[in-house]
């Protein structure tokens, strides 16, 4: 694998620093190369692979920060093996998915909050403190969803 192994509680994930393409010797569920290309250099998220269910394919998910954390410095600490739990304090887990904005009907590709994968011991506090995307990029109206990022060029 091209990622760096990071452990969160009982979960072992492959963490991909900025710009490093996702690769694996085995199939990856919910992964698209187009999403990966658009999100590989994103300033507020990092891509991870994790096996959610034993003997099932790896899943592609995203760690997202809305608190201004220095992810370049985090990449360096992960690469050198010196990253600590505190480095991930502002992160929540997201998953790429397609939605339709109820107000205008526009189909949108987004990274949405994933509350199923318990990487962290305080998911409720993290999701409550997190800042979400609130306006549709097509019509500008309110979006009532837990959208971390829109997947589009320049997002």
C-alpha positions in Angstrom: 0.0 0.0 0.0 1.1 3.6 -0.6 -0.3 5.0 2.6 1.1 5.2 6.1 -0.4 3.0 8.9 -2.1 4.9 11.7 -4.0 3.3 14.6 -7.1 4.8 16.1 -8.3 2.8 19.1 -8.9 -0.7 17.6 -8.8 0.5 14.0 -5.8 0.4 11.7 -6.1 2.7 8.7 -3.9 3.6 5.8 -3.4 7.4 5.8 -2.5 9.1 2.5 -0.7 12.4 2.8 -1.5 15.3 0.5 -0.8 14.4 -3.2 0.0 10.8 -2.7 -2.3 8.7 -4.8 -4.4 5.9 -3.2 -3.1 2.5 -4.1 -3.7 -1.0 -2.7 -3.0 -4.6 -3.6 -6.6 -5.4 -3.1 -10.0 -4.0 -4.2 -11.2 -0.8 -2.6 -14.9 -0.3 -2.1 -16.5 3.2 -2.6 -13.4 4.5 -4.3 -13.4 6.5 -7.6 -10.2 7.8 -9.2 -11.9 11.0 -10.2 -12.8 11.8 -6.5 -9.2 10.9 -5.5 -7.7 13.3 -8.1 -10.0 16.1 -7.0 -9.4 15.6 -3.3 -5.7 14.6 -3.2 -4.5 18.1 -2.5 -7.5 19.3 -0.4 -6.4 21.6 2.4 -9.0 20.4 4.9 -9.1 16.6 4.4 -6.9 13.5 4.1 -7.9 10.2 2.5 -7.8 7.0 4.4 -8.4 3.3 3.7 -10.0 1.2 6.4 -11.5 -2.3 6.6 -14.9 -1.7 8.2 -15.9 -5.4 8.2 -13.5 -8.3 8.4 -13.1 -10.2 5.1 -14.7 -7.4 3.2 -13.0 -5.0 0.8 -11.2 -1.9 2.2 -13.2 1.3 2.2 -12.1 4.7 1.2 -13.0 7.4 3.7 -11.9 10.9 4.6 -10.6 12.6 7.7 -11.9 16.2 7.7 -10.9 19.2 9.8 -12.8 22.5 10.0 -10.6 24.0 12.7 -7.7 25.2 10.6 -5.3 22.4 11.6 -2.0 22.3 9.8 -2.3 19.2 7.7 1.0 19.6 6.0 2.7 19.4 9.4 0.4 16.4 10.2 1.5 14.6 7.0 5.2 15.0 8.2 4.4 13.6 11.6 2.5 10.7 10.2 5.3 10.0 7.7 7.9 10.1 10.5 5.8 8.0 12.9 5.5 10.8 15.4 1.8 11.6 15.0 -0.2 11.4 18.3 -4.0 11.3 19.0 -4.0 15.0 19.7 -3.0 15.6 16.0 -6.4 14.2 15.0 -8.5 16.0 17.7 -10.4 18.1 15.3 -11.1 15.4 12.7 -14.3 13.7 11.8 -14.8 10.8 9.3 -16.5 11.4 6.0 -17.5 9.4 2.9 -17.9 10.4 -0.7 -21.5 10.1 -1.9 -24.0 11.5 -4.3 -26.9 13.6 -3.1 -29.7 15.7 -4.6 -30.3 19.1 -3.2 -34.0 19.2 -2.2 -34.4 22.9 -3.0 -33.2 22.9 -6.6 -32.9 19.2 -7.4 -29.2 19.5 -8.4 -27.2 16.3 -8.2 -24.1 16.9 -6.0 -21.1 14.8 -5.3 -20.0 15.5 -1.7 -18.0 14.2 1.3 -20.7 13.6 3.9 -20.2 13.0 7.6 -20.0 9.2 8.4 -21.1 8.4 11.9 -20.8 4.6 11.4 -17.1 4.2 11.6 -16.1 4.8 15.3 -12.4 5.7 14.8 -12.6 8.2 17.7 -14.1 7.8 21.2 -16.0 11.1 21.1 -17.9 11.2 17.8 -20.9 13.2 19.1 -18.7 16.0 20.5 -16.6 16.1 17.3 -19.6 16.2 14.9 -21.3 18.9 17.1 -18.2 21.1 17.1 -17.5 20.7 13.4 -18.4 23.3 10.7 -20.3 22.0 7.7 -21.0 23.3 4.2 -24.4 25.0 4.4 -25.1 26.5 1.0 -25.7 24.7 -2.3 -23.0 25.7 -4.8 -25.6 25.6 -7.6 -28.5 27.7 -6.2 -27.0 29.2 -3.1 -29.9 28.0 -0.9 -29.5 26.3 2.5 -28.6 22.6 2.5 -29.9 20.5 5.4 -27.2 17.8 5.5 -23.9 17.1 7.2 -21.7 18.0 4.2 -18.0 18.3 4.9 -17.0 19.3 1.4 -18.3 19.5 -2.1 -16.3 17.4 -4.6 -15.6 19.7 -7.5 -12.6 21.6 -8.9 -11.6 24.5 -6.7 -13.6 23.3 -3.7 
